[in-house]
Structures are given as structure tokens and as C-alpha cells.
Amino acid sequence: MKNLLEDHGNDIALVIGNGVNQFLRGTHRNSWDELLAELAQVRLGPTYTARLPGVSLTELYDVLDLQSRSSQAGTTLQAEFCEQMSSWEHLPQHESITAWAKRKSVPVLTTNFDSTLSQAAQLYKLKHLGKSKFTAYYPWSSYFGSENLRDPLSDFAIWHINGMLCYRQSIRLGLSHYMGSVERARRWLHKSGSRLFGASDTKSWPGAATWLQVFMHKPLLIFGLGLGENEVFLRWLLIERAKYFRKFPERAKGGWYAFVDGSNDLNSGKAFFLNGVGIKPFVVASFDNIYDASVWA
């Protein structure tokens, strides 16, 4: 991991999942999986304390939301998630990772909703890039950064792929939410007049002022992210990214997926998928080899 950062740190983007909230957490329980299970127990009864076989977490959220609405539960689940996450605090690994990214001018994409990464970087004001109309449902042009960006590829900023705490409407939790994100991105990739797949350059498409510009045009280092079958939106984006590079091979970028030996984070199917879309899995001995401060020194 450290060698990869040293060799490619000048041209890379970090894609960070909820694993960053789990390392050295002690009594902290900063996990949206656990939070969802707790809300399910409150709303549907004590038998819903663990993940149910045969249903993904995204589907569980949709069903939970349906049940809640039918019983006129009042507060939306997204609002409840925001309320619970507002107390989450950053840990040492958040500080070391964001400090490294800032030194290297590396963009950070996170699937997390919480603000622990931006807190660790002492960034509290959300900035907006480009001239497109802002929407709290899809704030894809919004980022936390110390500078006003001109180009998402050129400097450090923290971007939230699946929504952010400060805009509860933006939080993507259910399968229906993911499909909404797919449809929005699909228009920009394929259907709009200046779509990416038909663009003569990489800056003339609607997503050029969003985190999608980074995802599609930087080498990606992915860690702390399960990327299971329920990650419909991200896995679809990786497929589209591979198709895009096949059409424009001169724009192709690589990628890596870090997993811990013995963690069951990589099975044969996921390895097949990742290699097929141009992301190379690599194993590390322990979570220390990903999150310890010495790795990011």
C-alpha cells in the first residue's frame, strides 16, 4: 500500500468506503450497516437485529421505508440517519489520510454520508463548482476543499458520491435511490447533447464539474469499500468507465482495490468483476497496512 502511494501518489484519486470509520474505533460504532439494523429493530421489531439472508441492505432500506410510510412514522429515514450520524467524530486515520491527500493534491471520493473526513481536514464550508443549478437531491458539484477548484482533477477536495449529511435528501440508501443515481449519470454519459461518450475532449460534458469527472478520468485507489453486489451504482459506473476507456483508449486509467488477507472482502466473483473493469485487487496483511499513520506519512 505504501509503495503504491509512493509510486502513483502524484496521479491518483482515493475512493474511500465506510471501512475508514471502523479502524481503531474502540467504542465508536460509525457504521451505516449497524445504524440501519438498529433502525430496523426500532421500526419493525427486535427480530431485525441482523442482516436477513436473501435481502441486500439497500433492499432492506426500501422495505423499511415502505413499512415506515405505511404506518405514518413521521420522520423520514434519511432524516433519522442524519440525526444519528451528526455525532460521529473523526479518528486518527481520517487525519493522516486527508493530510496526505492534501499534500499530494489528490481528490478524495467517499461513499460515506458523514463528515468525519472533512472534519479531520478542518473543512467545514461546502463549496460548489460550475454554473449548473444546485439540487439538494444530487449535490454532485459540491465538495469540501480549502481552495476554489477550477478543475476537479487538479487538486485536493472531498467529494461525496452517495450524498452528504448536510443535505438529507441527497443520501442514497435504498435500491431505488441507487437507480435514480444511475439514471442521472446515464444521461450525462450517453443521452445529453454533450455526453461524455461523444465528447471531443474531457471537459465538455455535463459531469465535468462534478465528482464523476474524477471517477472517470483518474486512476482510482479503492479501499474500505465492500463493493458487494448491492453496490449497484458504483459497480455500474465501473462498467461504464471500462466501456469509455475501450472507446477512448488514449484516456484509459488504471485502478486498484485494497483488501485485507483473511477478511473475505474478495471472493472469486468479485475478483473476476474487478479485473474485468480494469481494477487490480491487491492484498495487504492487516488493516494496519491500509490505515496506520505510517502508511500515509
N, C-alpha and C positions, 0 to 999 in steps of 0.2 A: 504493500500500500504506500509506504513511504517512498520507495523507488519510483512508483508510478507518478506520485505527486511531484517528485523532483524532475522526472523526465518530461512530463507533459503539463506541468502546472502553469506554463505560460499560454497555453491554448487548450482550455478545458472549461466545462461547466459542471457544477455539482448538482446532483438530483438526490435530495435527502428525504427519507421517509421517517416514520414515527420511531424507528429504532434509535435515533439520536436522543429521544426522550427517555429511553429505557436504561441506558448505560449509567451506572453509579447512581441510580435513582433513589436508593435507600427506601425511605418511607413514601417517596413521591410515587404517584400512580398516574403518570401522564400518558395515558393510553386511551385512544378513542375507542378501541375494541372493548376495553373494560368499561368505559363510560357508557357505551351502547348497551352492554349486557346489564349494567346497573339500571339504566332507564327502562329496559325491557322488563326487568323484575318489578320495578315500581308500577309500570303501566299494565302489565299483563299477568303478574303473579310471581310467586317465588320459584316456580319451576323453570323460569327462564334465566337461570343464573349462569349458564354456559352456552357456548355456541351449539346450535342444534344441527345434527347431521342432515344433509340434504338441502340446506338453505345457506346461501352466502350471507355475509354480513350486510352487503348492500341490499339484498332482498329482504333481510330481516328488518332493516330500517324502513323500507317501503311498507311492509306489512304492519309494522309497529305504528307507522304514521297513519295508515288507514284505520287501524283499530282506535287510535287516539282521536282521530277526527270523528269517527262514528259515535264515540262516547262523549263528544264535545269536551275534550280535555282542556281546552282553553289555550294555554301557552303552546306554541309550536315547538316541535322537537329541535329545530335549528336554534331557536332562542334558548332552549334548555342547554344545548351543547355549549353555546357561547357563555352562558352563565357559569357552567361548571369549569370551562377552560380558562376563564378570566383569572383564576387564582394560580394557574400553573407558573412556575418560576424556572428560569434558565439554570443550567448546570455547567460545570467546568468545560465539558466538551462543546457546548454551544459557543462559548467564548473562544476556545482555541481554533475551532473550525472557521468561524466568521472572521477572526483576526487574520488567519492565513488567507482566506478568500479576498479580504480587503487589501492585504499586502500585494497579492498577485493580480488584483483587478479581475477577479473571477466571478462570473454570475452564479447565483445560488437559486435553484428552483426547489421548492419544497411542496410535498403533498400535504403537509400539516396545516391545520387551521390556526393553531395557537401562535402566539407572538414571542415564543422563547428565543428564537434565532435573532429577531430584530432587537429584542431587549438586550441580549448578550452583546450585540454590536452597538448598543446605545443609540438606536434609531427608533424614534417614536413618532415621527411625522410621515404619513403616507404621501408619496409623490405620484404624479400622473404623467405619462409620456404620450406625446402625439396630440392630435386635434380631434380624435374621434369622440363622439358623445359618450359620456360616462354612464355606466349602468351598474348599480349595486349588485345585480344578479351575476354579472360576468365582468368583474373589475380586472380584466386581463392586462390592461395597460398600467396598472397601479403597482408600485413597488416601494420597498423601504431602501433608501440609499442616502449616502452623505452628499452626493452630487446630483445635479440635474442632468440626467442622461440625454445624450443625443442619439446614441446607438446602443441598444441592449447588449450587443456583442462585445462592447469595448471596455466595460468597467464593472466593478462590483455593485451588485444590487441583490435584494432578496425578493423573489417573486413567489407568489402562492398559486399553485396550479389548481387546487380544488377549493379555493375560496379562503377567506380570512376572517378572523374573529371580529374585526370591526364592522363587517358587513354580513350580518347573519343570513341574509338572503343568498349570499354567494356560496355558502357552504354546500359542497357536493357530498352527500352521504348515501343516497339511495341509487338503485339502478336507473330509475327514471331521471335522476339528476345527471348521471353519467351520460345517458343517451342524449340529454339536452346539450351537454358539452360537445359530444361527438357531432351533433347536427350543426352547432355553431362553427366548430372548426372546419367541418367538411365544406361549408360554403366558402370559407376563405382559401381552402386548399384547391377546390375543384370547381365551384359554381360561380363565383363572383367574376366580374369583368376583368379584374386584375389578379386573378387567382395565382397562387404560388406555382402550381404545376404548369402554368402557361406564361409565367413572368420571365422577361428577358434578363432581369437582374434580381438579386435577393432582397432589394429594399423597396420594391414597387408593388407589394401585395398588402392586403389589409392587416395581416398579422405582424407586419414589420415593426410595429411599435408595441409589441406585447411579448410575454414570455415565450410564445410559440416561436418567435424569431430565434431565440437561444436554443430551444429544443431541436429545431430543425437544422441549425447551422453551426453548432459547436460539438466537439467531442464530449461525450457525456460520461461522467463517473457516477454511477448509481450505487447508493448504499443505504442501509437502514430501511429498505423498502422490500416488502414481501413479493410484489409483482405477481400475485397469485391470479388465478382465473377470474376472480371477481374484480380485478383492476381493469375493467373493460376499456375505459377511456385511454389510459396510458398504453396499454398493450396495442390498442388500435392505432394510436399515434406512432408507436414504434414501427408498425407495419407500414403506415403511410410514409414515414421517414425513409424506410428502406426502398419503397417504390419510387420516391422522389430521387434518391441517390442513383437508382437504376436508370432513371430518365436523364439525370444530370450527373454523370459520374465525376465530373470535374469539381462538383460541390460536395462530394461524399465526405463524411466524417465518421470516425470510429466511436467506440464506446466500451465501457467496462462495467461489470456488475460484481460487487464485492459480497462474498458470503463467508460465513464462519464454518470451519470444519466441524462436522457433527451437529450442526444446528437444524438440519432438514430444510434449510432455505432453498436448496437447489436439488430438484429431482430430475430424472431423465427428460421428462416432458418440458420442463421449464428451460433446461439447458438446450434442448432442441430448438425451442422457440427463440431464445436469446441469440444463439449463434445464427439462426436463420435471418434475424433482422439486424445483424451486424454488431451485436453487443457481446463482448467476450467475458464469460464468467471467470473469476479467479478467486481462489480460496485463501483465507488467512487463518492463522492458528486459533485466534481468540478475538473477542470483541475489543480487547485492548489494542489489537493491531489495526483497528479502524478508528477508535475514538480517543485513545490516550493522547494527552497533550504532546508527548514526544514525537508522535507521528506528524503533527502539524507545526512543529517548532520552526 
